[in-house]
Amino acid sequence: MNKTDLVKKISEKAGLSQADSKKALEATLDSIKEALAANDSVALIGFGTFSVTERPARQGINPRTKETIEIAAKKVAKFKAGASLI
């Protein structure tokens, strides 16, 4: 399912126009992105939790030259499914 399919499903289930459904979906996704950018987590009971975790710096290998390289530390988004999701 892609974003267009999801907008259609939301439109059908909520009785909204596709334009309103798209606005609602985009507002939801933007709110989640803003929360993650602020290093906050978003818990949707029964669905799951979006959070930010930090990956430490580590050593890697360039597959082309077999040289050891340093991979920088970074923050990544993480999703943990709720117990009743599946």
Residue frames as a rotation matrix with the C-alpha (Angstrom) as fourth column:
MET 1
0.586 0.810 0.000 0.00
0.810 -0.586 0.000 0.00
0.000 0.000 -1.000 0.00
ASN 2
-0.556 -0.755 0.348 1.39
0.746 -0.638 -0.192 3.39
0.367 0.152 0.918 -0.94
LYS 3
-0.882 0.143 -0.449 0.39
0.184 -0.773 -0.607 6.89
-0.434 -0.618 0.656 0.19
THR 4
-0.699 0.651 -0.298 -2.28
-0.660 -0.426 0.618 7.30
0.275 0.628 0.728 -2.50
ASP 5
-0.310 0.568 -0.762 -3.91
0.182 0.823 0.539 3.99
0.933 0.029 -0.358 -1.52
LEU 6
-0.640 0.013 -0.768 -3.81
0.767 0.072 -0.638 5.00
0.047 -0.997 -0.056 2.14
VAL 7
-0.910 0.338 -0.241 -5.50
-0.307 -0.939 -0.157 8.34
-0.279 -0.069 0.958 1.36
LYS 8
-0.462 0.765 -0.448 -8.26
-0.503 0.190 0.843 6.46
0.730 0.615 0.297 -0.51
LYS 9
-0.344 0.288 -0.894 -8.78
0.604 0.797 0.025 4.08
0.719 -0.531 -0.448 2.44
ILE 10
-0.836 0.013 -0.549 -8.94
0.461 -0.527 -0.714 6.97
-0.299 -0.849 0.435 4.92
SER 11
-0.818 0.538 -0.203 -11.42
-0.570 -0.713 0.408 8.74
0.075 0.450 0.890 2.64
GLU 12
-0.310 0.712 -0.630 -13.67
-0.156 0.615 0.773 5.68
0.938 0.338 -0.080 2.46
LYS 13
-0.318 0.129 -0.939 -13.56
0.777 0.603 -0.180 4.82
0.543 -0.787 -0.292 6.17
ALA 14
-0.724 -0.030 -0.690 -13.88
0.545 -0.638 -0.544 8.35
-0.424 -0.769 0.478 7.55
GLY 15
0.294 0.893 0.341 -16.37
0.927 -0.179 -0.331 9.64
-0.234 0.413 -0.880 4.98
LEU 16
0.211 -0.330 -0.920 -14.07
0.000 -0.941 0.338 12.49
-0.977 -0.071 -0.199 3.98
SER 17
0.957 -0.018 -0.290 -13.10
-0.289 -0.145 -0.946 13.76
-0.025 0.989 -0.145 0.57
GLN 18
0.612 -0.791 -0.005 -9.75
0.764 0.593 -0.253 12.54
0.203 0.151 0.967 -0.74
ALA 19
0.078 -0.578 0.813 -8.39
0.132 -0.802 -0.583 16.09
0.988 0.153 0.014 -0.48
ASP 20
0.511 0.171 0.842 -9.36
-0.747 -0.396 0.534 16.32
0.425 -0.902 -0.075 3.21
SER 21
0.985 -0.165 0.054 -7.99
0.124 0.886 0.446 12.82
-0.121 -0.432 0.893 3.84
LYS 22
0.360 -0.903 0.236 -4.68
0.687 0.085 -0.722 13.77
0.631 0.422 0.651 2.24
LYS 23
0.098 -0.274 0.957 -4.48
-0.376 -0.900 -0.219 16.93
0.921 -0.338 -0.192 4.39
ALA 24
0.797 0.269 0.541 -5.21
-0.597 0.215 0.773 14.90
0.092 -0.939 0.332 7.53
LEU 25
0.853 -0.522 -0.030 -2.59
0.522 0.853 -0.009 12.29
0.030 -0.008 1.000 6.68
GLU 26
0.137 -0.839 0.526 0.04
0.474 -0.411 -0.779 14.92
0.870 0.357 0.342 5.86
ALA 27
0.312 0.034 0.950 -0.72
-0.643 -0.728 0.237 16.82
0.700 -0.684 -0.205 9.10
THR 28
0.970 0.063 0.235 -0.33
-0.216 0.667 0.713 13.59
-0.112 -0.742 0.661 11.08
LEU 29
0.607 -0.790 0.084 2.97
0.757 0.544 -0.362 12.69
0.240 0.284 0.928 9.41
ASP 30
0.093 -0.557 0.825 4.29
0.080 -0.822 -0.564 16.26
0.992 0.119 -0.032 9.84
SER 31
0.623 0.207 0.755 3.40
-0.686 -0.318 0.654 16.18
0.376 -0.925 -0.056 13.54
ILE 32
0.945 -0.321 0.063 5.24
0.263 0.860 0.438 12.88
-0.195 -0.397 0.897 14.00
LYS 33
0.331 -0.859 0.390 8.29
0.715 -0.041 -0.698 14.26
0.616 0.510 0.601 12.13
GLU 34
0.217 -0.207 0.954 8.34
-0.345 -0.930 -0.124 17.40
0.913 -0.302 -0.274 14.28
ALA 35
0.873 0.138 0.468 8.14
-0.488 0.240 0.839 15.36
0.003 -0.961 0.277 17.48
LEU 36
0.776 -0.625 0.082 11.00
0.625 0.780 0.038 13.11
-0.088 0.022 0.996 16.36
ALA 37
0.204 -0.706 0.678 13.08
0.440 -0.552 -0.708 16.14
0.874 0.443 0.198 15.32
ALA 38
0.308 -0.026 0.951 12.57
-0.689 -0.695 0.204 17.50
0.656 -0.719 -0.232 18.85
ASN 39
-0.694 -0.649 -0.311 13.89
-0.339 0.676 -0.654 14.16
0.635 -0.348 -0.690 20.18
ASP 40
-0.330 0.705 0.628 10.45
-0.851 0.066 -0.521 13.27
-0.409 -0.706 0.578 21.55
SER 41
-0.986 0.078 0.149 8.58
0.128 0.922 0.365 10.00
-0.109 0.379 -0.919 21.08
VAL 42
-0.366 0.916 -0.167 5.05
-0.919 -0.327 0.222 9.47
0.149 0.235 0.961 19.76
ALA 43
-0.961 0.097 0.259 3.04
0.001 0.937 -0.349 6.64
-0.277 -0.335 -0.901 21.33
LEU 44
-0.316 0.892 -0.323 -0.15
-0.873 -0.140 0.468 5.57
0.373 0.430 0.822 19.58
ILE 45
-0.460 0.154 0.874 -1.87
-0.617 0.653 -0.440 3.11
-0.638 -0.742 -0.206 21.92
GLY 46
0.435 0.623 0.650 -2.75
-0.048 0.737 -0.674 -0.10
-0.899 0.262 0.350 20.10
PHE 47
0.986 -0.126 -0.114 -0.57
-0.120 -0.046 -0.992 0.80
0.120 0.991 -0.060 17.11
GLY 48
0.393 -0.904 -0.167 3.00
0.873 0.424 -0.241 1.44
0.289 -0.051 0.956 18.24
THR 49
0.739 -0.252 -0.625 5.63
0.234 -0.773 0.589 3.96
-0.632 -0.582 -0.512 19.28
PHE 50
0.626 -0.592 0.507 7.86
0.449 -0.258 -0.856 6.14
0.637 0.763 0.104 17.13
SER 51
0.852 -0.407 -0.330 11.09
0.150 -0.413 0.898 7.22
-0.502 -0.815 -0.291 18.83
VAL 52
0.685 -0.724 -0.080 14.60
-0.465 -0.350 -0.813 8.45
0.561 0.594 -0.577 18.13
THR 53
0.859 -0.510 0.044 17.66
0.294 0.562 0.773 6.44
-0.419 -0.651 0.633 19.03
GLU 54
0.588 -0.730 -0.347 21.32
-0.789 -0.612 -0.050 7.28
-0.176 0.303 -0.937 18.67
ARG 55
0.918 -0.395 -0.036 23.72
0.360 0.868 -0.342 4.98
0.167 0.301 0.939 16.86
PRO 56
0.581 -0.765 -0.279 27.29
-0.067 -0.387 0.920 5.29
-0.811 -0.516 -0.276 18.08
ALA 57
0.373 -0.577 -0.726 30.26
-0.928 -0.232 -0.292 5.79
0.000 0.783 -0.622 15.77
ARG 58
0.616 -0.164 0.771 31.72
-0.081 0.960 0.268 2.53
-0.784 -0.228 0.578 14.51
GLN 59
-0.489 -0.832 -0.263 34.31
-0.517 0.034 0.855 1.01
-0.702 0.554 -0.447 12.21
GLY 60
0.713 0.673 0.200 33.26
-0.198 0.466 -0.862 -0.20
-0.673 0.575 0.466 8.78
ILE 61
-0.376 -0.814 0.443 34.93
0.296 0.347 0.890 -1.56
-0.878 0.466 0.110 5.66
ASN 62
0.055 0.286 -0.957 34.78
-0.829 -0.522 -0.204 0.01
-0.557 0.804 0.208 2.21
PRO 63
0.552 0.223 0.804 33.76
0.030 0.958 -0.286 -3.00
-0.834 0.182 0.522 0.06
ARG 64
0.982 -0.186 -0.037 35.55
-0.057 -0.103 -0.993 -1.66
0.181 0.977 -0.111 -3.02
THR 65
0.282 -0.949 0.143 38.98
-0.562 -0.284 -0.777 -0.96
0.778 0.139 -0.613 -1.46
LYS 66
0.446 -0.009 -0.895 38.71
0.542 0.799 0.262 -3.13
0.712 -0.602 0.361 1.68
GLU 67
-0.616 -0.648 0.448 39.90
0.099 -0.628 -0.772 -0.07
0.782 -0.431 0.451 3.62
THR 68
-0.258 0.490 -0.833 38.72
0.966 0.130 -0.223 0.49
-0.001 -0.862 -0.507 7.19
ILE 69
-0.497 0.170 0.851 36.57
0.150 -0.949 0.277 3.59
0.855 0.265 0.446 7.49
GLU 70
-0.918 0.234 -0.321 34.99
0.285 -0.174 -0.943 5.44
-0.276 -0.957 0.093 10.40
ILE 71
-0.293 0.904 0.312 31.18
0.572 -0.096 0.815 5.61
0.766 0.417 -0.489 10.27
ALA 72
-0.813 -0.077 0.577 29.95
-0.269 -0.829 -0.490 8.67
0.516 -0.554 0.653 12.17
ALA 73
-0.759 0.606 -0.237 27.42
0.502 0.314 -0.805 8.56
-0.414 -0.731 -0.543 14.99
LYS 74
-0.826 0.543 0.151 23.89
-0.263 -0.608 0.749 9.51
0.499 0.579 0.645 13.99
LYS 75
-0.580 0.747 0.325 20.31
-0.403 0.084 -0.911 9.63
-0.708 -0.660 0.252 15.19
VAL 76
-0.910 0.317 -0.268 17.76
-0.104 0.450 0.887 7.34
0.402 0.835 -0.376 13.55
ALA 77
-0.141 0.943 0.300 13.99
-0.982 -0.172 0.079 6.97
0.126 -0.284 0.951 13.76
LYS 78
-0.981 -0.137 -0.137 12.71
-0.108 0.974 -0.200 3.74
0.161 -0.181 -0.970 15.27
PHE 79
-0.073 0.996 0.051 9.25
-0.880 -0.089 0.467 2.14
0.469 -0.011 0.883 15.36
LYS 80
-0.984 -0.123 0.132 8.15
-0.174 0.839 -0.515 -0.44
-0.047 -0.530 -0.847 17.89
ALA 81
-0.433 0.868 -0.245 4.87
-0.195 0.175 0.965 -2.15
0.880 0.465 0.093 17.03
GLY 82
-0.279 0.465 0.840 2.18
-0.960 -0.141 -0.241 -2.33
0.007 -0.874 0.486 19.68
ALA 83
-0.803 -0.071 0.592 1.02
-0.248 0.943 -0.223 -5.68
-0.542 -0.326 -0.774 21.00
SER 84
0.027 0.920 0.392 -2.36
0.267 0.371 -0.889 -5.49
-0.963 0.129 -0.235 19.26
LEU 85
-0.142 -0.133 -0.981 -1.04
-0.755 -0.626 0.195 -4.26
-0.640 0.768 -0.011 15.88
ILE 86
-0.564 -0.141 -0.813 -0.76
-0.729 0.547 0.411 -7.67
0.387 0.825 -0.411 14.25
